[in-house]
Amino acid sequence: MCEMRTWTCGKRNTSRPRQGLISKGFTSDRLITQLLHLPIVNMSQRPAPLTGIRVLDLTRVLAGPWCTQNLADLGAEVIKIERPGSGDDTRAWGPPYLKDGEGVDTTEAAYYLSANRNKYSVALDIASPRGAEVVRQLARQSDILVENFKVGGLRKYGLDYESLKAENPGLIYCSITGFGQTGPYASRPGYDFMIQGMGGLMSLTGERDDLPGGGPQKAGVAVADLMTGMYSTVGILAALHERGRSGLGQHIDMALLDCQVAMMANQNLNYMTSGKVPQRAGNAHQNLVPYQVFAANDGHLIVAVGNDSQFRNYCRVIGTPELAEDLRFSTNPQRVQNRETLVPLLADRMATGKRDHWLAELEAAGVPAGPINTLDQVYEDPHVQFRQMRRELPHPTAGAAPIAASPLKFSDSPVQYQRPAPLLGQHTQQVLSEKLGLSDAEIQALMAG
């Protein structure tokens, strides 16, 4: 039986093995009774939700690090294992690089910084017997392990789920790959760009084939990676909750292709219910009209009409109330069917006014509409600033590092912003000394290979 830990008011207690209340023989009624008699916690000082949870991060690039950054933001202690000398691949994915106080590039790539805050970096060669053993020791003390090696790639180091489960049955082990642990493509490498193509997203993204610039287009960010990171976070948190009942961990098999297919959402059901393959529609919506980009006489704006009442208000604002009474356009199904007739009429009218005029009038009328901002405009937006979506953290080589904040906002146990993305191996000495009790000499020998 592995050593497990208990938590008291958010602080780890390693003085005795951790036993889940359920595994001790508590029924649900008894569990509730016990919880009702716990000391009352000062709500203004509640720790972050995952305080006391330890995560061993064996991931690199984006999907895995995005998941573990979520967990770190929520208060988990995330120990990131990196290759000595090079580290996570994205450390070299620049420029741009973070600049120091003199405006000179540091070695920290912006890409790496985007997905690794609040973590500890430990540089270890897991291909060496001693390095693999150290990682196994850390896994015995961890609640969660996240990895994105190729299928079966960690077995030879004794770091696969079955090996670690035998030593830590409470371990939640999340594997992230392109195609999952099973199936005919399981051994293939998977990258976001190709997954966007294989999973259908690029068949629906981009201008219509019959218009200038038509053809498949990937999204501007690695959405397959990011969505897989988010689904992985959800799965891990669900498994953590289930462990509270069973006392046992489990293996979570996450695939980029699965996530990409799942996130097609309404388009999946458009196809399944009609038998018709959805096609690219540019900035238009397959199921709603008007729900697209329009050109004003000084720029572009988005109009997103979601119901017939909004359409009537929209027509009134742009000075064409008769269109809302026209039986060809009065309901959304009719507007979808008569899209080719209606949209040019709306476009001609929108082109007569200024963008900000339309935006102000539509907002006053309760019609969803918005500008198309560049990133500098995004961070200049007063609402984005009010929501504190850009922050800074002290950085050991640059002085300060900007971050895009987590969108998660808790009333009483907020997201933590403690550390920027770490330097390579920045915490090797600290982690191996504090967690495993290794001496300075042992650590130096390990780092020397």
C-alpha angles and dihedrals in degrees: 000000000000124000109263130187138229128215127217118189090337096310123115116242112197096173094100139016116279114244120183113236090239093051089053089063100264115152118217090258092051090046091055090048092052093048091051089058096051116115114273111255121220100251093210090060102042112142123239113286098257098040108143095028118116122208125193107207116203095164137111141187111023124310095058097037090048089056095047092045088057089053091047092050088053091058104268118142102242119195110193116203112210136181111262112250099013109030124182111008091239092065084081096042097106170177114078100069130178110268126222126229091281093054093253121138116256122203092260113107117215090230092059092045091055096066109027112060122134092027135119117231120217118181109215135153102227089185089071117080093235093046091050091049091052090052090049089052090053090047090055088060096043133094097203135026121191121190138167103191120135115279109290092003096125097046094087089058094048089247099115121113098258093051094048094041089062089059099035112024090178093061117122105210119193120191118194118194138150096256108010134253094291139039136063094295097045094111095049122102113243127209128184096244094054092042091055086056098042094043096055101252096114091050086065101034121083137038121313113278092240094056130074110279091019121156142082118323132183122226118265093247131037095270096168090056093043095047091047089052090051094046088048090053090051092048093049093049090049091050090048090054092047090050087062087067103036102027088225135111127216145198118265115201111204123182127187091217093052091051093046091051092046094049092059082087112167092015089062090056093041086062098039095050099041104029087226119123110234114236135209112281102178109223094343125102121242094219106028134058127225095022106126149078119300128191117234119193092267106029146330134291138179122241114193110184109184103177144015094263090056090048091055091050091047092052091049092051095051092045100251104105091151091070091065089056094048108107090222090063108021095100130039095243088054092047091051091051092047097038094126091057099040103043097060089052091053093043092054091052095045090053091064095065139059120260098239092046091056092045093052094046094046092048090051089051094050095248113142109243137144147170126259102243131197114223093262088055090047092058092043091055109113093222093052088048092049090052089052095231091158118059139158133227128195111262126201096225105021100039092232136018125203119228136187103236126238113263090222111106119183124189097218111009104040131194112271126233103191109138138016119233104300129248113252108284092354093145102032094110094043097047098043092046098044100036102034103021094235117167123239089253093052091049093048091050091049093049091048090057 
